[in-house]
Amino acid sequence: MIEFHSLESSASDDESCVVRIPEGITHKENLLRYIAAKLNFPDYFGFNWDALDECLADLSWLQTSKVLFWHDDIPLSNEPEEARRYLQVLHEVLSEPGRVQLRISFPKKAKAELDKLLA
C-alpha cells in the first residue's frame, strides 16, 4: 500500500532504512542509479525496471527488515509512461512477500497525480 505524508512530517524511522527520493529526478537512469546506490544493489543490477523489481523483492544483503521509500515528489513526472512503470514496479513489490518490509510514501499533494498515473 502506498502511504501519503505531509511536507511537515519526518522521514525518520528508527527501525527502517530510509531511502529519500529527492525532488526533480527526471531521468530513469538517474532514478535507478540513485536507488541502487542508496540500497547497495549488487553489481549485477541491470539498471532497468525488471532488475529494480528483482532487487527490491530480495534485499537480502541489507541488515534491516524494513525499508521506507520517502518521495519528495513523483519522480519522472515529466515522462508519464516511465513514471507509471516505476509506480507499477513499486506496487508489484509491495504485493510480493519478502524478507524486507517495504513501505512507500509520497507527499499528499501528489495523490491526484498518482491516481491519474495508475488509472
Buried (B, 14 or more C-beta within 10 A) or exposed (E): EBEBBEEEEEBEBEEBBBBEBEEEBEEBEEBBBBBBEBBEBEEEBEBEBEBBBBBBBBBEEBEEEBBBBBBBBBBBBEBEEBBBBBBBBBEBBBEEEBEBBBBBBBBEEBEEBBEEBEE
